[in-house]
Amino acid sequence: SYTATEAGNYSFYVIKNGCMGISDEVELIVHPLPSVSIANFEPVCADATPFALTGGLPEGGIYSGTGVSAGTFDPSVAGVGTHSITYTYTDANGCSSNASADMVVNALPTVSLADFEPVCADAAPFALAGGLPEGGSYSGIGVSAGTFDPSVAGVGTHSITYTYTDANGCSSSASADMVVNALP
């Protein structure tokens, strides 16, 4: 038996029945492994839409790893954390090689919004509060620049949403009802 460690052409001799001699000469061609690389992945949020993986070279290989299916990465399947993605390429000679890179899936921030006290339809506009963590934004009917105006919203129950985006660019939101009561 013979193991080649480098590409090239080799000749070897076969030993038969305990006797030494040249019984056959074979040319053995060893092909080099393909040079394979994979680009680094940008971190994604846990709620990101599944997307096609790219960056593996030479093109035509196969991606594998947690959350990978048919070349697509699904953060919701992979889950929060760091996942190794492997790119495997097989050349025309049947030689394979691979490269790996980490895919980071960031958690969504935990967001809450305290209940609002009911207000009268003629109440003055007021700054909204109760959204955590601080630094987010409020939206909904009657909301402008973090201020709620009951006269713009009108009588009824209105959903107010508080949205917060963390340092990783991941966003989450919470909602609470604002009741605007009619005047007697």
N, C-alpha and C positions, 0 to 999 in steps of 0.2 A: 504494500500500500504506500501511497505517496501523498503528501499534503503540500500544496503550493502556497507560498505566502506572498508571492508577487506575480504581477501579470507577465506573460511571456510564453515562449514555446519550450517544452521540456521533452526529453527522451528518457525512457527508463527500461530496465531489464527485468524480466520475470524469472523467478527461481521456481523450478518445477521438480517435484518428487525428491526433494532434498539435494538435487544436483544443481550446480551453478552453471549457467550458460545463457547464451542469448537465445531465447525462444521466440521473442517477438519484439518489435520496436514500435512504440506508439507515440504519436505527437500529441501532446496535451496542451491545449490553449486555455490559459486562465485569463478571463476578462476582468478588468478592474470594476469595483463596485461603483455605481453611479454616485456622483456628488449631489447630495440632497440638502436643501435648506428650507427653513420656514421663517417667515417674518414674525416679529412680536405682535401680539394681539393687544388692542386697546381694551381696557376694562369696560364692562357693560353692567347695566342695572338688571336686577332680578326680573323685572317686568318687560325687558326688551323683547321685541318681536324676533322670532327665529330668523337667522340670516345665513347666507351661503359663506362658507369659509374660503379665504383666499390667502395668497402669500407663499404657498408651497411651490418650490422649484426643484427640478423641471416640472412643467405642467403635465397633467395627466395622471397624477398620483391619487392616493386615497387617504382621506382624513379619518381618524378614529379617536375615541375617548368618550368620557362621560358627557352626555348631552348631544353627541354627534350621531346623525343619521343621514345617510345619502349625501354627505358633504355639507349638511346644514347643522348649525349649532343652535340649540334651544336652551336659553338660560333657565327657563322654568323647569326643565327636565334635569339639568345639571345641578341646580340649586346654588345657594350662596356659598362662596369659597373659591379656592384656587384649583383649577382643573388642568391636567396635562393633556394637550392635544398633540397627537402624533400624525405626521405626514409620511406616508410610505410610497416610494416610487420604484417601479420595476421597469428596467430597460428592455430593449429588443433582444438582448442575450439571455433574458430571464434572471438577471442579477438585480437584487433588491437592496435598498438602503432606506433609512428613515431619519427624520429629525423631529424634535419636539419643542413646543413652546407652551407657556402657561396662559390660560384664559382665566381672568379674575371676574367673578360675578359678585357685584356689590349688593348688599341688602338695601331695601327701601327704608327710608326713615320712618320712625313711628310718629304719627301725627295725631293730635287730638284737638277737639274744639268743644269748649264748655257750652252748656245750654244757655240760651238767651232768655231774658225776662221779656214778657209781652210789653208792647208799647202802644200808645194811643196814636191815632192817625195824624194828630196835630203836634206830635212831639218834634222838637228841634233835631236836626241831623246830629249824629254822634259817632265818635270813633269806635270801631269794633274792637273787641278784646276777647281773650280766652283761647286763642289759637296757640298751640305749642308743637314743636319748639318755636321760640320767637324768631321773627325775621321772614315769615311767610307773607302771603297775600290773600286777601278776601275777595270773593266774587259772588255775584247773584243780582237779582233784581233790586234796584235801589242802592246798590253799592258802587261807590266811586272813590278811588284812592284811599281805601280803608275806612271810609265813612259810610254809615247807613242813613238814608233819608226816607223816613216813613211816608212822606207826601209823594215821593217818586214811586215807591214800591206799591203803595195803595193798601187798602184793607184786605186782610187775608193772611194766609200762612205762606211764608217764602223761605225757600231753602238757601242758606248761606254756606258757601264752601270756603274752607281755609286750605291753601296749598303751600307746602314747604319743599324747597329743593336743598339738598345737603351739599357738602363740599365735593362729593363724587359726581354731582350732576344728577343724582337720583331723586325723584319726586314722589310725594304721596300727599293725600288730602283726606280731610274729614269734613262732614257736613252737620249742620244743626238748623232747626227751624226757627225763624223769626216770625212771631205773631204780631200783626198790626191790627189793633182793635178799632172798630168804628166808634165815632163819638156818639154819646147818648142823644 
